[in-house]
Amino acid sequence: MRFGTLLATMVLATMAACPTLAADTAAPYTVLITGANRGIGYELARQYAELGWTVIATARKPRESADLQKLAKTWDNVRVEKLDVTSDRSVRSLAARYKGVPIDVLINNAGILGDITAQKYGTYDFDVYDEVADVNFKGPLRMVEAFMDNVATSRQKKIMNMSSAVGSIEMTFGGQVFYRSSKAALNMAMRTLSKEVKRDPDPNRKALIFGMINPGIVDTGFAKNVPVPMITARESAEKCIAVIESYTPDKSGTFLDYNKGAKLPW
Ligand SMILES: NC(=O)c1ccc[n+]([C@@H]2O[C@H](COP(=O)([O-])OP(=O)(O)OC[C@H]3O[C@@H](n4cnc5c(N)ncnc54)[C@H](OP(=O)(O)O)[C@@H]3O)[C@@H](O)[C@H]2O)c1
């Protein structure tokens, strides 16, 4: 069976399993999440699956993620795909598989902190900076380039990005300079795109909604030994989903907090 046919069959099967959603919207919404094998990305995938969405859960090494494999076994609306956001080839190959398939919400979640000691002046390691930049803002841009029309032809048209409060220039308090500047660059890149698409002659592209979300300080092992209270990935994902839901066209290009969608300073 061709992949497009397979996906359509899957969508119809999910509709049959979720009569209320199907009656309301004709077909379930679709979300594509990067870095969905663990942490916040996994929780987003799990919760969207529970909500009845078609979930394209991507990971660098999906076969090694027992959680993701179990999720796909539990929910027939979850598809697991291999994706490395630093690889043009990997991103293009996934985009080719999904050509013509509407994706309501693309979540650029994959992110790395990078070795902290490599980010201290006097011991900068610029190879580490390249890795951080490649995953944290070049990766999301690659994804936008490859999946823009999948999102533009969907009903929700949302390109959402897991940013960070530490990417806020106004709130800077020092430390993690590679990571901070990568998230500031992510914010700038997505805000720029939110303005650029407004000049696109294609009405679907013009209507794209870009969001940058701070997911909170989350107990995923991402920021080890940070002496501050942390929230669980479950709580973060639940609140991020509510914020994604709250992104209306007038909010495109804004930087919002996971907590009730409060506007964050640049
Ligand atoms: N946790 C926090 O406190 C916090 C705070 C603010 C912002 N954030 C942001 O929230 C997002 C998720 O964070 P998290 O705490 O869930 O982190 P995490 O648990 O460390 O998970 C990071 C995810 O990114 C994936 N990833 C890394 N490099 C990748 C690549 N080249 N291609 C595809 N996927 C890649 C990882 O996959 P592998 O398993 O293959 O490495 C993993 O699935 C990140 O963007 C992070 O910057 C987190």
The ligand as an SDF file (V2000), in Angstrom:
LIG
                    3D

 48 52  0  0  0  0  0  0  0  0999 V2000
   13.7870   20.9640   30.6780 N   0  0  0  0  0  0  0  0  0  0  0  0
   13.7900   22.2700   30.8580 C   0  0  0  0  0  0  0  0  0  0  0  0
   13.8810   22.7500   32.0100 O   0  0  0  0  0  0  0  0  0  0  0  0
   13.6510   23.2170   29.6820 C   0  0  0  0  0  0  0  0  0  0  0  0
   13.5590   24.5810   29.9770 C   0  0  0  0  0  0  0  0  0  0  0  0
   13.4150   25.4780   28.9190 C   0  0  0  0  0  0  0  0  0  0  0  0
   13.3730   25.0100   27.6150 C   0  0  0  0  0  0  0  0  0  0  0  0
   13.4810   23.6650   27.3640 N   0  0  0  0  0  0  0  0  0  0  0  0
   13.4410   23.2360   25.9680 C   0  0  0  0  0  0  0  0  0  0  0  0
   12.4310   22.2600   25.7930 O   0  0  0  0  0  0  0  0  0  0  0  0
   12.8140   21.3260   24.7860 C   0  0  0  0  0  0  0  0  0  0  0  0
   12.7090   19.9140   25.3300 C   0  0  0  0  0  0  0  0  0  0  0  0
   13.5240   19.8370   26.4880 O   0  0  0  0  0  0  0  0  0  0  0  0
   13.5600   18.5340   27.4250 P   0  0  0  0  0  0  0  0  0  0  0  0
   13.7610   19.0170   28.8110 O   0  0  0  0  0  0  0  0  0  0  0  0
   12.4540   17.6300   27.1020 O   0  0  0  0  0  0  0  0  0  0  0  0
   14.9450   17.9010   26.9330 O   0  0  0  0  0  0  0  0  0  0  0  0
   15.4620   16.3690   26.8810 P   0  0  0  0  0  0  0  0  0  0  0  0
   14.7180   15.5360   27.8440 O   0  0  0  0  0  0  0  0  0  0  0  0
   16.9380   16.4640   26.9860 O   0  0  0  0  0  0  0  0  0  0  0  0
   15.0480   15.9140   25.4050 O   0  0  0  0  0  0  0  0  0  0  0  0
   15.6300   16.5270   24.2950 C   0  0  0  0  0  0  0  0  0  0  0  0
   15.1060   15.8520   23.0510 C   0  0  0  0  0  0  0  0  0  0  0  0
   15.7370   16.4490   21.9120 O   0  0  0  0  0  0  0  0  0  0  0  0
   16.1930   15.3900   21.0840 C   0  0  0  0  0  0  0  0  0  0  0  0
   17.2930   15.7740   20.2080 N   0  0  0  0  0  0  0  0  0  0  0  0
   18.5290   16.2150   20.5250 C   0  0  0  0  0  0  0  0  0  0  0  0
   19.2660   16.4120   19.4060 N   0  0  0  0  0  0  0  0  0  0  0  0
   18.4600   16.0990   18.3530 C   0  0  0  0  0  0  0  0  0  0  0  0
   18.6180   16.0740   16.9580 C   0  0  0  0  0  0  0  0  0  0  0  0
   19.7690   16.4170   16.3770 N   0  0  0  0  0  0  0  0  0  0  0  0
   17.5590   15.6930   16.1720 N   0  0  0  0  0  0  0  0  0  0  0  0
   16.3880   15.3290   16.7410 C   0  0  0  0  0  0  0  0  0  0  0  0
   16.1850   15.3000   18.0750 N   0  0  0  0  0  0  0  0  0  0  0  0
   17.2000   15.6740   18.8650 C   0  0  0  0  0  0  0  0  0  0  0  0
   16.6320   14.3140   22.0650 C   0  0  0  0  0  0  0  0  0  0  0  0
   16.8010   13.0810   21.3850 O   0  0  0  0  0  0  0  0  0  0  0  0
   17.9160   11.9770   21.8440 P   0  0  0  0  0  0  0  0  0  0  0  0
   17.2530   11.1610   22.9150 O   0  0  0  0  0  0  0  0  0  0  0  0
   18.2040   11.2280   20.6000 O   0  0  0  0  0  0  0  0  0  0  0  0
   19.1070   12.7500   22.3710 O   0  0  0  0  0  0  0  0  0  0  0  0
   15.4460   14.3500   23.0170 C   0  0  0  0  0  0  0  0  0  0  0  0
   14.3680   13.6510   22.4690 O   0  0  0  0  0  0  0  0  0  0  0  0
   14.2250   21.7300   24.3530 C   0  0  0  0  0  0  0  0  0  0  0  0
   14.1520   22.4990   23.1870 O   0  0  0  0  0  0  0  0  0  0  0  0
   14.7190   22.5710   25.5120 C   0  0  0  0  0  0  0  0  0  0  0  0
   15.6710   23.5300   25.1000 O   0  0  0  0  0  0  0  0  0  0  0  0
   13.6230   22.7710   28.3770 C   0  0  0  0  0  0  0  0  0  0  0  0
  1  2  1  0
  2  3  2  0
  2  4  1  0
  4  5  1  0
  4 48  2  0
  5  6  2  0
  6  7  1  0
  7  8  2  0
  8  9  1  0
  8 48  1  0
  9 10  1  0
  9 46  1  0
 10 11  1  0
 11 12  1  0
 11 44  1  0
 12 13  1  0
 13 14  1  0
 14 15  2  0
 14 16  1  0
 14 17  1  0
 17 18  1  0
 18 19  2  0
 18 20  1  0
 18 21  1  0
 21 22  1  0
 22 23  1  0
 23 24  1  0
 23 42  1  0
 24 25  1  0
 25 26  1  0
 25 36  1  0
 26 27  1  0
 26 35  1  0
 27 28  2  0
 28 29  1  0
 29 30  1  0
 29 35  2  0
 30 31  1  0
 30 32  2  0
 32 33  1  0
 33 34  2  0
 34 35  1  0
 36 37  1  0
 36 42  1  0
 37 38  1  0
 38 39  2  0
 38 40  1  0
 38 41  1  0
 42 43  1  0
 44 45  1  0
 44 46  1  0
 46 47  1  0
M  CHG  2   8   1  16  -1
M  END
$$$$
